[in-house]
Amino acid sequence: MLINGSASATISALDRGLHYGDGLFETLAVVAGEPCLWQRHMTRLELGCRRLGIEFPDANRLLEEVYLEIGERSHGVVKIILTRGSGGRGYRPAQKHQAPTRLVNFSAWPAYPEEWSITGVQVRFCTTRLGCNPLLAGLKTLNRLEQVMARAEWDDLEIAEGLLLDSEGRVVEGTMSNLFLLHGERLTTSELSRCGVAGVMRELVLEQADQLGLIPVIENLLLHHLQTADALFLTNSLIGIWPVRKLGEWLYDAHRVPPRLVAAVKQSGFQFG
């Protein structure tokens, strides 16, 4: 692990990321020694820094640290954490231009069953609800307690993911993924102006869908939209696309997810750029 560019596994006990979750993070796939979708991750991180008032680090310097942490390893995951840095007691940031703390860590690729990408996954609804907060909507902040509580709801290894609704009953996302629905050629994903994370793979899928003749739509999703969908699938920067074969008692045909879309996302989503 690198902390502010140096090999270390410790940060200050006064770091605001530890005290308040005052920071952001990005999780990147590493394929053939390259951090995938680098520019998309940096664009989201920079947006988060502007929204939170955290100084955005030099992206070239951060990329150098990522390559240093990857080393000779060709396949895995890099997590970048950026906090506001250390500060005294109280919520108010100590300095307007405070240097952030940078953490870069490499870990092994998650041991997801390969067949999940082909035959689909089993998914459930979570009872934990997402609170609505437009200020933080779309960002990948260090505040993940809602996701932690939701993921603690099940131990069944056959269930790959849980879907989260917001406090008003809209279906938003998975604990670690974004959700897409297919109705014919209409591809819909959740509107995220109130809560949720705007995933980089979500962004890529919307772009690829438009190029492939599908009709990308962003709108509020309700339970009946999922029940009547031709197909569902989940996305994030590590899994790419997971078709859903079962959600609670509802069954779906994983093969209804357009193969051309799956192929395009795989080709574009797991390369540097």
TORBAMI-764023 format. One line per 10 residues: for each residue x, y, z negated of N, C-alpha, C. Coordinates in steps of 0.02 Angstrom, whole numbers, plus 32768, in hexadecimal, padded with zeros to 4 digits. Example, Ala and Ser with C-alpha at 12.3 -4.5 7.8 and 13.67 -1.06 7.14 Angstrom:
8294,7EE4,7E7A,8267,7F1F,7E7A,8294,7F5B,7E7A | 8282,7F90,7E9E,82AC,7FCB,7E9B,8285,8002,7E76
***
This chain:
802A,7FC4,8000,8000,8000,8000,802C,803E,8000 | 8015,8070,8025,8038,80B0,8026,800C,80E4,8004 | 802A,810B,7FD8,8008,8144,7FB9,8031,8182,7FC9 | 8011,81AF,7FED,8033,81EC,8005,8074,81DB,8029 | 8071,81A5,8050,80A9,8192,807B,80DD,8167,805B | 80D9,8159,801B,810B,8131,7FF8,80EC,80F0,7FDF | 8113,80BA,7FDF,80FB,807A,7FC7,80ED,807E,7F7D | 80AE,8072,7F6A,809A,8076,7F24,8056,8056,7F1D | 8045,8043,7EE0,8002,8028,7ED2,7FE1,804F,7E99 | 7FFA,808B,7E8B,7FDE,80B2,7E53,7FCF,80F9,7E6A
7F9A,8116,7E4E,7F8B,815C,7E58,7F82,817C,7E14 | 7F7F,81BD,7E14,7F76,81E1,7DD4,7F33,81CF,7DB5 | 7F34,81C7,7D73,7EF5,81BA,7D4F,7EC7,81F6,7D51 | 7EE0,822F,7D68,7EB7,826B,7D6E,7E9B,8275,7DB5 | 7EA6,8245,7DE1,7E8F,824C,7E26,7E43,8251,7E28 | 7E2A,8281,7E4F,7DE2,828D,7E52,7DBC,8256,7E77 | 7DE0,8230,7E9F,7DC0,81F6,7EBE,7DAC,81C3,7E8A | 7DD6,81BB,7E57,7DC8,818D,7E20,7D91,81A8,7DF2 | 7D94,81E7,7DE3,7D65,8205,7DB3,7D1F,8210,7DD0 | 7D1D,8226,7E0F,7CDD,823D,7E2B,7CCB,821E,7E6E
7CF5,81F1,7E88,7CE8,81DA,7ECC,7CF0,8212,7EFE | 7D1C,8241,7EEE,7D24,827F,7F15,7D54,8272,7F4E | 7D3A,8254,7F84,7D65,8244,7FBC,7D40,821D,7FF1 | 7D66,8206,8021,7D4C,81E4,805C,7D77,81A7,806C | 7D5D,817A,8095,7D87,8143,80AB,7D73,812C,80F1 | 7DA2,810B,8112,7D97,80ED,8154,7DB3,80A6,8152 | 7D8F,8078,8172,7DA5,8033,8177,7DAF,8022,81C0 | 7DED,8011,81D3,7DFE,8007,8219,7E13,7FBF,8226 | 7DFB,7FA4,825D,7E13,7F63,8274,7E59,7F6C,8291 | 7E84,7F3B,8284,7EC7,7F3A,82A1,7ECA,7EFE,82D0
7ED5,7F0B,8310,7ED8,7ED7,8343,7F18,7EE1,836B | 7F40,7EAC,8371,7F81,7EAF,8394,7FAC,7EE7,8379 | 7FA8,7EF2,8337,7FD1,7F24,8316,7FBA,7F6B,831E | 7F7F,7F75,833C,7F66,7FB9,8348,7F27,7FC7,831E | 7F21,8002,8301,7EE4,8016,82DD,7EAE,8028,8311 | 7E77,8003,8312,7E45,800C,8345,7E19,804A,8338 | 7E02,8067,8370,7DD5,80A1,836D,7DF1,80D9,8342 | 7E32,80E3,8347,7E54,8113,831D,7E35,8159,8320 | 7E2B,8173,835D,7E14,81B7,8364,7DCD,81BF,8348 | 7DA3,818D,8351,7D5F,8191,8335,7D61,8193,82E9
7D8C,816B,82CB,7D92,816B,8282,7DAC,81AF,826A | 7DDD,81CC,828E,7DF8,820C,8279,7DC5,8245,8281 | 7D9D,8240,82B5,7D69,8272,82BF,7D38,8272,8285 | 7D23,8235,8270,7CF5,8231,8238,7D16,8248,81F7 | 7D55,8235,81ED,7D78,8249,81B0,7D80,8295,81AD | 7D90,82B3,81E6,7D97,82FC,81E7,7D54,831E,81D9 | 7D1E,8304,81F6,7CDC,831F,81E8,7CCC,831B,819E | 7CDC,82E1,817F,7CD0,82D9,8138,7CF8,830A,810E | 7D36,8316,8122,7D60,8346,80FE,7D43,838C,8102 | 7D2B,839F,813D,7D0D,83E1,8144,7CCF,83E7,8117
7CA5,83B4,8117,7C67,83B7,80F0,7C76,83B9,80A5 | 7CA9,8396,808F,7CB9,8393,8047,7CEB,83C8,8031 | 7D08,83EB,8062,7D39,841D,8050,7D7C,8400,803A | 7D8D,83C5,8056,7DCE,83A5,8048,7DFC,83B4,8083 | 7E3A,83C4,8073,7E6B,83D2,80A8,7E78,8393,80D2 | 7E6F,8399,8113,7E79,8360,813F,7EC5,8357,814C | 7EE0,831B,8140,7F28,8311,814A,7F3B,8311,8193 | 7F7A,8319,81A1,7F92,8315,81E6,7F85,82CF,8201 | 7F5F,82CB,8238,7F4B,828A,8252,7F86,8262,826D | 7FB8,8284,8289,7FF3,8260,82A2,801B,8242,8268
8020,8268,8233,8043,824E,81F7,801D,8212,81DA | 7FDB,8217,81D9,7FB2,81E0,81C0,7FBA,81A2,81EB | 7FBD,81AC,822D,7FC7,8173,825A,800A,8153,824F | 803D,817A,8244,807F,815E,8234,807C,8133,81F6 | 8058,814A,81C3,8051,8123,8186,802A,80E3,8191 | 7FF8,80E6,81BD,7FD2,80AA,81CD,7FFF,8076,81EE | 8026,808B,821F,8054,805C,8240,8088,8041,8210 | 809F,806B,81E2,80D0,8055,81B1,80B1,801F,8184 | 8073,8029,8171,8051,7FF8,8146,8041,7FB7,816D | 8030,7FBD,81AC,8023,7F81,81D5,8063,7F58,81DC
809A,7F7A,81E9,80DA,7F57,81F1,80D9,7F27,822B | 80EE,7EE9,821F,80F2,7EB6,8253,80B1,7E8D,8258 | 8080,7E9D,8230,8042,7E77,8230,8017,7E8C,826B | 7FF8,7E5C,828C,7FD4,7E6A,82C9,7F88,7E6E,82C1 | 7F6D,7E50,828D,7F25,7E4B,8287,7F10,7E53,823E | 7EE0,7E7F,8232,7EC9,7E8A,81EE,7E9F,7EC9,81EA | 7EA1,7EE7,81AF,7E77,7F22,81A1,7EA2,7F56,817E | 7E9B,7F94,8193,7EBB,7FCD,8171,7E84,7FF9,8153 | 7E8B,8008,8114,7E5D,8036,80F3,7E82,8075,80E1 | 7E66,80AD,80F6,7E81,80EF,80E6,7E52,8110,80B3
7E6E,8124,807B,7E47,8148,8048,7E65,818D,8041 | 7E3A,81BF,8040,7E50,8204,8038,7E28,8222,7FFE | 7E4A,8236,7FC9,7E28,8257,7F91,7E3C,82A1,7F8E | 7E17,82C6,7F67,7E27,830D,7F61,7E68,8318,7F3B | 7E80,82E4,7F1A,7EBE,82EA,7EF4,7EB0,82ED,7EA9 | 7EE3,82FC,7E83,7EDD,82FE,7E3A,7EC1,8340,7E23 | 7E9F,833D,7DEA,7E83,837A,7DCE,7E73,8371,7D84 | 7E64,83A7,7D64,7E53,83A4,7D1D,7E0B,838F,7D12 | 7DF5,8394,7CD4,7DB1,8380,7CC3,7D7E,83B0,7CE3 | 7D45,8395,7CF6,7D0F,83BE,7D13,7D08,83B2,7D5D
7CCC,83C0,7D76,7CBC,83B3,7DBC,7CDD,83E5,7DEC | 7CE8,8421,7DD6,7D02,8454,7E03,7D49,8443,7E1A | 7D54,8442,7E5D,7D98,8435,7E76,7DC9,846A,7E5B | 7E04,8454,7E49,7E35,8480,7E29,7E50,84B4,7E59 | 7E5B,84A0,7E99,7E79,84CE,7EC9,7E54,84CA,7F0B | 7E4E,8502,7F2C,7E2B,8504,7F6C,7E51,84DD,7FA1 | 7E94,84E3,7FA1,7EBD,84C2,7FD3,7EE8,848B,7FB3 | 7EC8,8464,7F8B,7EEB,842E,7F67,7F00,83F7,7F97 | 7F3D,83DE,7F90,7F55,83A8,7FBB,7F30,8368,7FAA | 7F13,8347,7FDC,7EEF,8309,7FCE,7F1E,82CF,7FC0
7F03,829B,7FA3,7F28,825C,7F99,7F17,822D,7FD3 | 7F4A,8210,7FF2,7F41,81E2,802A,7F55,819C,8015 | 7F28,816D,801F,7F36,8126,8013,7F2C,8100,8055 | 7F5C,80D8,8067,7F57,80AE,80A3,7F68,8067,808E | 7F3A,8039,809B,7F44,7FF4,8084,7F30,7FC2,80BA | 7F5A,7F90,80C5,7F4D,7F5A,80F4,7F34,7F1D,80CE | 7F01,7EFB,80E9,7EEA,7EBD,80CC,7ED9,7E8B,8103 | 7ED0,7E4D,80F0,7EC3,7E18,8120,7E7E,7E21,8140 | 7E76,7E05,817A,7E35,7E07,819D,7E02,7DDF,8175 | 7DC5,7DF9,816C,7D92,7DD5,8145,7D80,7D93,8166
7D74,7D61,813B,7D68,7D1D,8154,7D1E,7D12,8164 | 7D04,7D39,8193,7CBF,7D2F,81A9,7CBC,7CF3,81D8 | 7C88,7CC9,81D3,7C81,7C91,8202,7C7C,7CAB,824A | 7CA2,7C8C,8277,7CA3,7CA3,82BC,7C5F,7C9E,82DD | 7C38,7C6B,82C9,7BF7,7C61,82EB,7BC5,7C99,82DD | 7BD1,7CC1,82A9,7BA3,7CF8,829B,7B9E,7D28,82D6 | 7BD4,7D32,82FA,7BD3,7D5F,8334,7BAE,7D42,836F | 7BA1,7D00,836E,7B82,7CDF,83A7,7B3A,7CCA,8397 | 7B32,7CA4,8361,7AF0,7C89,8350,7AC8,7CB9,8323 | 7AE9,7CEC,8309,7AC6,7D1D,82E1,7ACC,7D11,8296
7AB5,7D41,8270,7ABB,7D3F,8227,7A77,7D42,8206 | 7A77,7D2B,81C7,7A3B,7D30,819E,7A42,7D6E,8171 | 7A0D,7D95,816E,7A0E,7DD5,814B,79D2,7DD9,811C | 79D9,7E00,80E8,79A2,7E0B,80B8,7998,7E55,80AC | 795F,7E65,808E,7954,7EAA,8077,796E,7EB0,802F | 798A,7EEA,8020,79A0,7EF8,7FDC,796B,7F20,7FB7 | 7967,7F16,7F76,7939,7F3E,7F4E,7957,7F82,7F3C | 7999,7F87,7F3A,79BB,7FC7,7F2F,79A9,7FF6,7F68 | 7999,8033,7F57,7987,8066,7F89,79BE,809B,7F8E | 79C4,80B7,7FC9,79F3,80EE,7FD3,79D1,8130,7FC2
79F4,815A,7F9B,79DA,819D,7F8E,79E6,81CA,7FCA | 79BB,81FB,7FD4,79C1,8229,800C,79EA,8266,7FF8 | 7A1F,8274,801D,7A49,82AE,8010,7A68,82C5,8052 | 7A47,82F4,8075,7A60,830A,80B6,7AA7,8324,80B5 | 7ABE,833E,807D,7B03,8359,807A,7B36,8322,8087 | 7B29,82E6,8070,7B59,82AF,8077,7B45,827D,80AD | 7B0B,8286,80CB,7AF3,8256,80FC,7B23,824F,8136 | 7B2F,8211,814B,7B5C,8203,8182,7BA4,81F7,816E | 7BB8,8212,8135,7BFE,820E,8120,7C0D,81CB,80FE | 7C4C,81B8,8100,7C63,817C,80DD,7C89,8191,80A0
7C65,81A6,806D,7C84,81BF,8030,7C98,8184,8002 | 7CBF,8194,7FCF,7CD3,8161,7F9F,7C9A,814D,7F70 | 7C64,8171,7F71,7C2A,8160,7F48,7C03,8127,7F69 | 7C0F,80E9,7F53,7BF0,80AE,7F71,7BC8,8086,7F3E | 7BB2,80A6,7F08,7B90,8080,7ED4,7B4E,8062,7EEC | 7B2B,8085,7F18,7AED,8068,7F33,7AFC,8028,7F59 | 7B31,8028,7F7F,7B44,7FEC,7FA5,7B5D,7FB5,7F76 | 7B81,7FC8,7F42,7B98,7F97,7F11,7B5D,7F74,7EF0 | 7B2C,7F9B,7EDA,7AF2,7F7F,7EB9,7AC9,7F54,7EE9 | 7AC4,7F6A,7F27,7A9E,7F43,7F58,7AC1,7F01,7F67
7B02,7F03,7F6F,7B27,7EC5,7F80,7B27,7E94,7F46 | 7B1E,7EAC,7F09,7B1C,7E80,7ECF,7ADA,7E5A,7ECA | 7AAB,7E68,7EF6,7A69,7E4A,7EF1,7A67,7E01,7F08 | 7A98,7DEA,7F2D,7A96,7DA5,7F45,7ADB,7D84,7F44 | 7ADA,7D42,7F3B,7B17,7D19,7F3B,7B16,7CE4,7F71 | 7ADF,7CDF,7F95,7AD8,7CAC,7FC9,7B08,7CBA,8002 | 7B37,7C8C,800D,7B6A,7C96,8041,7B4E,7C93,8087 | 7B10,7C7A,808E,7AF1,7C78,80D0,7AD5,7CBB,80E5 | 7ACC,7CE8,80B5,7AB2,7D2B,80C4,7AED,7D5A,80CF | 7AF2,7D73,810B,7B2C,7D9B,811E,7B27,7DE4,810A
7AEA,7DFD,8105,7AE2,7E45,80FA,7A9E,7E54,80DC | 7A99,7E8D,80BA,7A5A,7EA5,809E,7A49,7EE9,80BB | 7A0A,7EF3,80CC,79F3,7F32,80E8,79D9,7F60,80B1 | 79E9,7FA0,80B8,79D6,7FD2,8087,79A2,8002,80A2 | 796E,800E,807B,793D,8042,8089,794E,807F,8060 | 7935,80B9,8075,793E,80F4,804C,7903,80FB,801B | 7904,812F,7FF4,78D2,8137,7FC0,788C,8142,7FDB | 7886,8151,801C,7845,815D,803B,7830,8123,8067 | 7854,80EB,8065,783F,80AF,8088,7858,80A8,80CF | 7885,80D3,80E5,78A2,80CC,8127,78DC,809B,8125
78E2,8072,8159,7919,8042,815D,7955,8068,8179 | 798D,8067,8154,79C6,8092,8165,7A00,806B,8183 | 7A18,8038,815F,7A56,8016,8173,7A60,7FD8,8149 | 7A97,7FB4,8155,7AAC,7F7E,812A,7ADC,7F98,80F5 | 7AEF,7F6D,80C6,7B1D,7F82,8092,7B61,7F95,80AF | 7B72,7F76,80E8,7BB4,7F83,8108,7BAD,7F8E,8153 | 7B71,7F98,816B,7B66,7F99,81B4,7B2F,7FC8,81C7 | 7B2D,7FD8,8208,7AF4,7FFB,8225,7AC7,7FC9,8248 | 7A88,7FDC,824F,7A55,7FAF,826A,7A3C,7FC9,82AD | 7A32,7F9A,82DD,7A14,7FAA,831E,79DA,7F7B,832B
79A7,7F95,834D,796C,7F70,8361,7964,7F74,83AD | 794E,7F3D,83CB,793F,7F3D,8412,78F4,7F31,841C | 78D5,7F5D,8444,7892,7F53,845D,7897,7F5A,84A8 | 789C,7F22,84CC,78A8,7F25,8514,78ED,7F42,8520 | 78EF,7F78,8547,792E,7F9A,8556,793B,7FD5,8526 | 7910,7FDC,84F6,7915,8014,84C6,793D,7FFE,8489 | 7976,801F,847F,79A3,800E,8448,79A0,8045,8413 | 7989,8033,83D8,797C,8065,83A4,79A7,8059,8367 | 79C0,8090,834A,79E4,808D,830B,79C9,80C4,82DD | 79D9,80BF,829E,79BB,80EB,826B,79D4,8133,8272
79A9,8161,8264,79BA,81A8,825E,79DB,81B2,821A | 7A15,81D4,8219,7A3E,81D6,81DC,7A48,821C,81C1 | 7A17,8248,81C8,7A1F,828C,81AE,7A11,8291,8164 | 79F4,825C,8146,79E4,825E,80FE,7A14,8234,80D5 | 7A2B,81FC,80F0,7A59,81D0,80CD,7A74,819D,80FF | 7AA3,8174,80E8,7AC0,8142,8114,7B04,8158,812E | 7B28,8128,814C,7B6A,8134,8168,7B67,8131,81B4 | 7B80,8164,81D5,7B83,8164,821E,7BC2,813E,8234 | 7BBA,80FE,8241,7BF3,80D3,8251,7C12,80E3,8294 | 7C53,80D9,8299,7C74,80E4,82D9,7C5E,80B0,830D
7C50,8073,82F7,7C37,8041,8326,7BF0,8051,833B | 7BC9,806E,830F,7B85,8085,8322,7B8A,80B8,835A | 7BB8,80E7,8353,7BC2,811A,8386,7BD5,80FA,83C9 | 7C02,80C9,83C6,7C19,80A8,8403,7BE0,8081,8424 | 7BB8,805E,83FC,7B80,8038,8418,7B4E,8066,843B | 7B3F,809F,841E,7B11,80CE,843E,7B2D,80E6,8481 | 7B6D,80F4,8484,7B8C,810A,84C3,7B8B,80D2,84F7 | 7B9D,8096,84E3,7B9F,805D,8512,7B58,804D,852A | 7B28,8050,84FE,7AE3,8041,8511,7ACC,8070,8548 | 7ADA,80AF,8541,7AC6,80E0,8573,7AE7,80D1,85B7
7B26,80BD,85B6,7B4A,80AD,85F4,7B31,806D,8615 | 7B14,8041,85ED,7AFE,7FFF,8606,7AB4,7FFD,8619 | 7A94,8036,8618,7A4E,8038,862D,7A1C,802C,85F6 | 7A33,8023,85B9,7A04,801F,8581,79EF,8066,856D | 79BB,806B,8546,79A1,80AC,8532,79B0,80B6,84E8 | 79E5,80DA,84D7,79F7,80E4,8490,79C8,8117,846F | 79AF,8105,8434,7981,8130,8410,7996,8132,83C7 | 7995,816E,83AA,79A3,8177,8363,7963,8191,8343 | 7946,816C,8314,7909,8181,82F4,7900,815F,82B1 | 78D0,8174,828A,78C0,8153,824B,78A6,810D,8259
78BF,80DC,8233,78A9,8098,823A,787F,8083,81FE | 7848,8064,820D,781C,8049,81DA,7819,7FFD,81E0 | 77FE,7FDC,81AE,77FF,7F92,81AD,77DD,7F74,81EA | 77A6,7F92,8200,7783,7F74,8239,77AB,7F79,827A | 77D9,7FA9,827E,7805,7FAC,82B8,7833,7F6F,82BB | 784B,7F5A,8281,7876,7F1F,827E,784F,7EE0,828C | 7813,7EDC,8271,77EA,7E9F,8279,77D7,7E93,82C1 | 77CE,7EC8,82E8,77B8,7EC0,832D,77F1,7EC4,8360 | 782F,7ECA,8348,7868,7ED0,8376,7876,7E8F,839B | 788F,7E95,83D8,78A5,7E5B,83FE,78E5,7E3D,83E1
7910,7E68,83C7,7950,7E53,83AB,796A,7E88,837B | 7992,7E72,834B,79B5,7E9E,831D,79FF,7E8E,8321 | 7A29,7EC0,8315,7A70,7EB1,830B,7A90,7EE5,82DD | 7AC8,7ED1,82BF,7AED,7EFB,8290,7B31,7F0D,82AE | 7B4C,7F45,829A,7B8D,7F5A,82B3,7BB7,7F78,827C | 7BF8,7F6D,8280,7C29,7F97,825D,7C6C,7F8D,8280 | 7CA0,7FAF,8268,7CDF,7FB0,828C,7D05,7F6F,8288 | 7CF1,7F41,825B,7D13,7F00,8256,7CEB,7EC9,8278 | 7CAA,7EC9,8271,7C82,7E92,828D,7C70,7E9E,82D5 | 7C75,7EDC,82ED,7C5C,7EEB,8330,7C11,7EE7,8330
7BF5,7EB2,834E,7BAD,7EA6,834E,7B9E,7E62,8330 | 7B71,7E62,8300,7B54,7E24,82E6,7B0A,7E22,82F8 | 7AF4,7DF5,8323,7AAC,7DED,832D,7A8C,7DD3,82ED | 7A4D,7DE5,82E2,7A28,7DCC,82A9,79FA,7D94,82C1 | 79FD,7D5B,82A0,79D0,7D24,82B1,7997,7D1D,827F | 79A1,7D37,8243,796C,7D31,8210,7971,7D6C,81E0 | 7938,7D8C,81D4,7933,7DC1,81A2,78F9,7DB0,8175 | 7908,7D99,8139,78D2,7D81,810D,78AF,7D47,812E | 786F,7D4E,813C,7848,7D1A,815F,7842,7D27,81AA | 785D,7D5F,81C1,7858,7D70,8208,7891,7D50,822F
7882,7D31,8267,78B4,7D0F,8291,78BE,7D35,82D2 | 78FD,7D35,82E9,790F,7D58,8327,793C,7D2B,8351 | 793B,7D38,8392,7966,7D14,83C1,79A6,7D3C,83C9 | 79DD,7D21,83AF,7A1D,7D44,83B2,7A33,7D50,83FA | 7A1C,7D26,8428,7A32,7D2C,846D,7A0E,7D64,8492 | 79DD,7D84,8471,79BC,7DBD,8491,79E6,7DFC,848E | 7A19,7DFD,8465,7A48,7E35,8465,7A6E,7E33,84A7 | 7A6C,7E68,84D0,7A89,7E66,8513,7AD3,7E53,8514 | 7AE5,7E1C,8535,7B2B,7E09,8538,7B58,7E3F,8555 | 7B3D,7E67,8583,7B66,7E9C,85A1,7B78,7ED0,856E
7B4B,7EDC,853F,7B5A,7F0C,850A,7B8D,7EF0,84D9 | 7B85,7EB0,84C7,7BB4,7E90,8499,7BFA,7E91,84B7 | 7BFF,7E80,84F8,7C40,7E7E,8519,7C60,7EC4,851D | 7C37,7EF6,852D,7C52,7F3A,8533,7C6A,7F54,84F0 | 7C45,7F46,84BA,7C59,7F5C,8477,7C99,7F39,8461 | 7C9D,7EF8,846F,7CD9,7ED3,845D,7D16,7EED,8481 | 7D0E,7EFD,84C1,7D46,7F16,84E8,7D5D,7F5B,84D1 | 7D2C,7F86,84C2,7D3D,7FCB,84B0,7D4A,7FD5,8465 | 7D2A,7FAB,843D,7D2C,7FB6,83F5,7D68,7F9B,83D1 | 7D8E,7F70,83F3,7DC8,7F52,83D1,7E08,7F61,83F7
7E0F,7FA1,8406,7E4D,7FB9,8425,7E5D,7FFC,8408 | 7E9D,800F,840E,7EB2,804F,83F3,7E95,8088,841D | 7E82,80BD,83FC,7E69,80F6,8422,7E34,811B,83FA
***
